[in-house]
Each structure stands twice: as C-alpha cells, then as structure tokens.
Amino acid sequence: MLTLDIAGTLGKTITPSKGIPEQEITGLKTRMKKYVERWLAERQSGEHAWSMDPYDKRILQQVKDIAQFARTEKIRTVVWIGIGGSGLGPKVIQEVLEGPRTMEFVLMDTLDPAVLQMELALIDWKQTLLVVASKSGGTLEPMSLFFLCYEAMKKARGEKAANYTIALTDPHTGTLRRIALEEGIEILPIPTAVGGRFSIFTPIGLLPIALLGGDTAAFLRGAKEMDTLCQQTNVDDNPALQLAMVQFLLESKRRYPIRVIMPYAQRLESLGRWNQQLIAESLGKNELSNPIPVAAIGTQDQHSLLQQWMEGPRSCWHLFIREQEKPRVTVPQDVEESFHYLAGKTFGQLLDACYEGTSRALTEAKRPHATITLERLDEEHLGQLFFLLLTEVVFLGKLYRIDPYGQPGVETGKKITKGLLMQSMAEA
C-alpha cells in the first residue's frame, strides 16, 4: 500500500510561520469528517460516478477480448488518439508498462504537422490497431486526428479498416458514436456521468493496460483498496483527506499557491501532467483562491528549478512521488578516483539520494513538502495512486466550495476556436 508523509509541511518541522501549525489541523478535522460522510452519501445517491467505476465488471471482458484480438492478429503498434484525460491517463500507463516485449504504444495528441508527418511515415498500418478516445465525440484535436489516421487505415486495410479500429466515447450521443455506428467500428463506452479527467477506471485506462499486457484486475484492486482508506472519517487514516487538508492550508493560510507535483521516477513523468490537468480543470474556477498545479520531474528539475525553489519567493510547495523497489542497474566498480563514492552503487540508490537531498534541502530552507511513496510501480499501486488523487480533488472541492466537475473556461476556448475555423472556411 502506498504511504503519504506530510511531516515536511508541518509547523513543528519547518516552524509554524512557514508550515502548518497543529491547531490549524485540529481545527479542520471536524469539517473533514463531515466531508467524508457527505461524499459517501452523495455516492449513494448516484453522484461522483467515477468512484464506482472500479466496481463495474461489465467492461472488463470486452477490454480483454480486444487485447486478445490484437495478439491473435499480431498487432505490433497501437495508435491511441486522445487529448486531456483521454490522452494523459493512457500516457501514464504507457510509461509504466511499455517495454521491449510489448506492443508499441503511439499516443497522438498533437496538431503539429511536422510531428504528424513523421508519425504517419513510421507507422505500418497493416500491423496497427487504431484507438480514438473522445468522451464528447466532438473535440477538435482527436476528431481531426481520427479522420487523418482512419484514412490511412482504410488505405492499408480497405473494407476491413473498421475491424482494426476502436472508438471510446459516450454510449448514447455524439459525433464519434454516430460515425462508429455507420462504419461498423466497435465502441467501448465512457459512462455519460464520468468526465474525461475522471475516466481512468473506464476503458480509457483499462484498455491500454490490457493491450500492453498488464493486469487490469490488479489495477482495479488497487483502486478499491484506496477507496477503503478514503472512506475513513479519521484524518490520520485517510490519505486523501490528509493531502487535501495540507493543500488547502498551505494555499489559503500560508500563501503557497503553487503545487509542484514532482515524481522521482521517470515512468511517472506524465502522472505529474495528469494531476496538473486534474487540479487545474477541477479547481481553477476562482480568481481569488485555488491551487495552481505545476508538473516537474526528478532529478532533471533539481538542475533547472531548485535554485528558485530554495531562495526565490515562498510561493511553492512540493508533492514528491517515489517508488521503493526499482530495477537493479549498478555503477561499475572501476570509476575515476574522484567519484569513488559512486562505485558499485545502484542507480536506485543514486535516485533516492537525490530525492533525499532535495527534500532535506527544502526542510533546511523551511519550504514545505510532502511525499507519496509506492512500494513498487505496478498496476496495483498505480490504481491506488490514481484513486487517491481523484478523491483528494473531491475533498478540495468541498473545502474551496468549488464544483470539481465541468470546465466552462475550456468550453469557451473550444467555441472560439471552432468559430475561427468556420469563419476561415467561409472566407476561403
């Protein structure tokens, strides 16, 4: 089970004027208990639909059947089209599970024509499974990319193109659903009540795991294990409550608006960006007070940003994410004399030392930080981590009195973009 250590955020560690005093934590505990009770009651009435996705067994067989079809057909490449939660979630799973013995996983989430030109030149469509993910079925980026890639698939597969194409979309409405039905493309449903950034326990997360040979059952089991903890009304037993409480108090009471999400695991680089979207779209709805998420990665950003974090304005706090068990790769014994202290060390030890050095340096500078530690980076712990961060956002919504669902600001931008393109078409 993953663990959360918030000691580096507390006043007794970094002084009460820079960290969270004990009395502020005590003052919030009664409210936090009520928020858990309210969340559970709301779930009973059908709200927070995403939180019940790990218990939905209906889709699992369909996902496994598609993965078996891909193996039987000797599919070598999965081209996954998605943006936002439909792209970032699968990207996390790709980084954790893709390897030399798995299918190649190509995520297409850009409109950059140079990148698209290169990707199209490299893909062998006769050995490819095309997956397009769009909850609404009307978002510009995934739909334009789908038209591009499906045309390439039809050139390679002819009348059988639909057999090698999967659509993940709303089961009841939307342009993508209509096109899929017309073309005979298999549809995997993203539940109507589950938004894209909350969809990781739907086929958005389950299908990449299955295609990459991962354990979908373990992923869902991890989510359920974390759900059990997140239902605890005692703050000390509930990591989502603890993390939400720390985030709220550091931002609202100590003026640390910037949350730096910093995994010390390269395979979790996109997890930082996924959580960045989750926080920004869910809570970025108040001009005066809400967290500002920023994704970083260790060790690289020690060398680009640590100076700012150590001696710049006191506006950041850090959420580190690390794994305990790592593959064993060792520095040779024969190294230059001045680096004798590295000889025979594993690179896991080096990575741990860098994390420890950064966290201790921040403590000495009286800068707050918390750490999530995974025993190992596998499907079960990944399920725990996703569920923890999703639940944290729900509790933060209650603390800030912000509805974490919907993203009206994003929708405004989409409408303006569509209008510009339609205007240019009329002028042409």
C-alpha positions, 0 to 999 in steps of 0.5 A: 500500500502506498504511504503519504508523509506530510511531516515536511509541511508541518509547523513543528518541522519547518516552524509554524510561520512557514508550515502548518501549525497543529491547531490549524489541523485540529481545527479542520478535522471536524469539517473533514469528517463531515466531508467524508460522510457527505461524499459517501452519501452523495455516492449513494445517491448516484453522484461522483460516478467515477468512484464506482467505476472500479466496481463495474465488471461489465467492461472488463471482458470486452477490454480483454477480448480486444487485447486478445484480438490484437495478439491473435492478429499480431498487432505490433503498434497501437495508435491511441488518439486522445487529448486531456484525460483521454490522452494523459491517463493512457500516457501514464500507463504507457510509461509504466508498462511499455517495454521491449516485449510489448506492443508499441504504444503511439499516443497522438495528441498533437496538431503539429504537422511536422510531428504528424508527418513523421508519425504517419511515415513510421507507422505500418498500418497493416500491423496497427490497431487504431484507438480514438478516445473522445468522451464528447465525440466532438473535440477538435484535436482527436476528431481531426486526428481520427479522420487523418489516421482512419484514412490511412487505415482504410488505405492499408486495410480497405473494407476491413479498416473498421475491424482494426479500429476502436472508438471510446466515447459516450454510449448514447450521443455524439459525433464519434458514436454516430460515425462508429455506428455507420462504419461498423467500428466497435465502441467501448463506452465512457459512462455519460456521468464520468468526465474525461479527467475522471475516466481512468477506471473506464476503458480509457485506462483499462484498455491500454493496460490490457493491450500492453499486457498488464493486469487490469484486475490488479489495477482495479484492486488497487483502486478499491483498496484506496477507496477503503482508506478514503472512506475513513472519517479519521484524518490520520487514516485517510490519505486523501483527506490528509493531502487535501487538508495540507493543500488547502492550508498551505494555499489559503493560510500560508500563501503557497499557491503553487503545487509542484507535483514532482515524481522521482521516477521517470515512468511517472513523468506524465502522472505529474501532467495528469494531476496538473490537468486534474487540479487545474480543470477541477479547481481553477474556477476562482480568481481569488483562491485555488491551487495552481498545479505545476508538473516537474520531474526528478532529478532533471528539475533539481538542475533547472528549478531548485535554485528558485525553489530554495531562495526565490519567493515562498510561493511553492510547495512540493508533492514528491512521488517515489517508488521503493523497489526499482530495477537493479542497474549498478555503477561499475566498480572501476570509476575515476578516483574522484567519484569513488563514492559512486562505485558499485552503487545502484542507480536506485540508490543514486535516485533516492539520494537525490530525492533525499537531498532535495527534500532535506534541502527544502526542510533546511530552507523551511519550504514545505513538502510532502511525499507519496511513496509506492512500494513498487510501480505496478498496476496495483499501486498505480490504481491506488495512486490514481484513486487517491488523487481523484478523491483528494480533488473531491475533498478540495472541492468541498473545502474551496466550495468549488464544483470539481466537475465541468470546465466552462473556461475550456468550453469557451476556448473550444467555441472560439476556436471552432468559430475561427475555423468556420469563419476561415472556411467561409472566407476561403 
